[in-house]
Amino acid sequence: MTWGNWLGALWFLPVLPAIVVLYFLRLKRREIVVSSSLLWSRVLEERRVNSPFQRFRNSLLLILQLLAAAVLIAALARPEIASTPAANRTHVLLIDVSASMAARAGDATRLAEAKRLAGHYIDALPAGERGAVISFARRAKAVTPVTDDRGVLARAVASLEVIPGSSQIDDAMGLAQALVQNYLALSVGEELGVGEAVAVVFSDGGFPAWPGEGFPLPANYIQVGEAASNSGVVALAARLDFERPGTLQIYTEVRNFSTQPAAGFVSILQDGLEVKAARADAIEAGGKWSRSFETDAGAGLIEVRWQPESDDALELDNRAWLAVGAQQGIKVWRIGADNFLLDGALAVLPNVEVTRVAAADVAPFLLDGRAPPDLLVWNRVAPAELPRDVPQLYFGALPPGVWSQEAATIRFPPIVSWNRGHPVNRYLTFGALDQSIEEARVLKPAPGVELLLETSEGGLIATYSAAGQRGIVVSFDTLQSNWPVQLSFPLFLYNAVAYLTTAEGATGMSLRCEELLTVRVPRTVKTCELHRPDGRRDVVEPDATGTVRYADTNALGPYLVSWRPAVAASPDIADEQEVIPVNLLAARESDLTPVTRLEIAGQQISSSQQPRPVSREYWPWVLALALLVVCVEWNFYHRP
Amino acid sequence: MTASSSRANSSAIRPPLLDEDFLARIERLSLVSRRTVSGRVRGERRSRRRGFSNEFADYRDYVAGDDLRYLDWNIYGRLERLFVKLFHEEEDLTLSILIDASDSMAHGEPEKLTYALRVAAALAAIAITSGDRVGLFPFHTELLPPLAPQRGRHNLPRILRYLQDVPAGGETRLEPSLRTFSSAFRRRGMVVLISDLLDPVGFDAALRHIGGRGVEPFVIHVLSPDEIAPALTGDLRLVDCENGSAVEISVTRGLLSAYQRTVDGFREAVRQSASRRGIVPLFTSTAVPFDQLVLSYLRTRGVLK
């Protein structure tokens, strides 16, 4: 037994002699006149009560009071019992499988070391106690339920593999809480309290602190791995230079997490071929090396390789990838009435290709499965049915299904306000439009609608978004206002096109491990083939909106999604494909300095190679004992 | 209750010790003497002295002047000698009652002294109505002025009045009091000592003064219920009402048990001491109604018939 607050209890020790002193001071005996003290004297003579020790012996009340005070002081000292061998406990083993656990530790990896320690822990579980295994990196996974089958636990631990992503303990602790609570809920008839469950974290500690919430689950920490030298790529970005078509700017950063200077080579590969290389000399301990490369290779799969010359314990962070789309213009279809001012403004937008299309041709074109345009711009005309999946910009017309076509009109509306925080209104002022619009429709607020420009009756410009449809509505004909000659008009067009279209094709993109991979394909595509970087192939099916979703991104490298266009089911037509790489790019994982103290639920938990015994406080029981002693004392005091 | 208050209570006017009903019930009782005793007048007791009564004792030769009614003519017919029949002469009995009137007797609920006086009154009334003599000898530190042996029913009110006025007070000093009685007043007959015997000096030496030749001694040991089984709790200071000495006790179950053993031992010591001296010990508690003691217990023990 240990004492959680024995120093505090020492302050109360003088209470004991004080009770003795008070006992003798307060011992005011009741005086009774008796016929003779002869017989009582004989009794006392026999019992020799005149000696102080005899008085102590006979004074049961004093002894009980001293005992009660002593027990209370003991309770204040917070007695604890290390309860590792306590029976009926549930041990939730949280095993870190993040990228840093792939670092070399001697002849094996940190994960192998964690598995070995977890195996020992499972072997040492006292009979009758249970366990569960949870692996965690970015997300947590319950590998086993709560079970007392040592074999199941051991096999689950042995099956764990590294997921090369960053790690977070939040999900793991939440999952551990849920497992324990479920077990508590199912354990009808068993007396299992909070103190009978413990989370044991096997990790190198490379994750953020967890503030703790919900079920108070005590945690132990078994640190895995020692400090190791490592350097790796922590940042990679690329973008196409629009001013110099075909020029790709690549930014990369390498950081040295060792205690010694590091050096090495950085290679830039595009579609497997090295296009640039540089030597990083003497990156000081804890320092970084960054460089911008320019290539004229255009779009493609960019790979950065870091080849350190010094010892490097983790290889996962030595490579990173980016998929850079072809520099394609934004395809805009202009539909509806002529408006030379609108067309002129669209024409000067950078990287925008405007095509005039008749309103009647829009629907058939979109249905034939060909690649849709990036934006539809409707002027004073609206389709009968709103096309899905293509963003739209309306001038002087209302999209069907969002507002009533019989919306009220307003003449020369005053400008009341505009949403200055919206990206479409960036750098814009609408003051010049005040009472200068001849006629406009009033856009009433509705679900999914955000008003960008408001008059007294409602909106004049608004965004809408509902069920795969999104767009911007200008409720008046620009030719019935002075807006086209204002500076705000081309700026509005620039912002609106940028807002409604994505610029993904223009810059490199990548995901982190365990992030959801999404690819938009034509809705006519039924199945896609996904080639994982580890060589595995999966077949995935797009949903009704033509979106492919893939969550099992647990390997680093490029994921290639390919599909065959349905309208051109000819063997001569090549499959279309899209590459999305998954990177580590996590400085916390690359930093292999083990953390000796975790902060979980506001408590600093020291690392220990041995299962840390969980102290169970017994002061409530000691307090109950003190109360019992007081009750006995009370009983004796009032006994006739 | 303090010593002074108890004394005040004892000196208060006592209720009549005996009522008419009780006196009627004891009319047919008399003292039982297991020995032949001598008295000064011919009474109802068998005397060692040969005399004339209904109970034959012996023969002696006739001398001139003897009452011819007591000649045994049958012997004369056979032996031709004159013999006079001798009978046990029935004499009156002297009952000496020693009453402990110390302060300790003024304690108890009911009060021991009152109880003792009522017992003494009952015994005296029985004796008087039987034609015996009754002497009363109250004492505490020393023997108080006694009531000399009285005879005749007409003295019963006087005896009762004397008992009614016996004062309580002083420490118990058995030995000097009983020694004085023995040397100055002891007569053949019955001696009854009524006391709690709570003398710090002891009672053994004192008891020898009430025994002896020609005396049939009794000791009635009176204790009150709170002396036999005290109902005490807590931390107490017990003050002796006679000498003011005090003892401090913390009442526990063990202490009460020890006290009970001490009381039993004290009574056993009384029994042994009395038996050694031919004294009949009688033990009673003031919780026992005194009429029950007189009408039942004393008859059972052969004191009365």
Interface residues (C-beta under 8 A of the other chain):
Chain A: L27 K28 R29 R30 E31 I32 V33 V34 S35 S36 S37 L38 L39 W40 S41 R42 V43 L44 E46 R47 V49 R55 N58 S59 L60 R639 P640
Chain B: M1 T2 A3 S6 D103 S104 M105 H107 G108 K112 T172 D196 L198 D199 P200 S224 E227 A231 L232 T233 G234 D235 L236 R237 L238 V239 D240 C241 E242 S245 A246 V247 E248 I249 S250 T252 R253 G254 L255 A258 Y259 T262 V263 F266
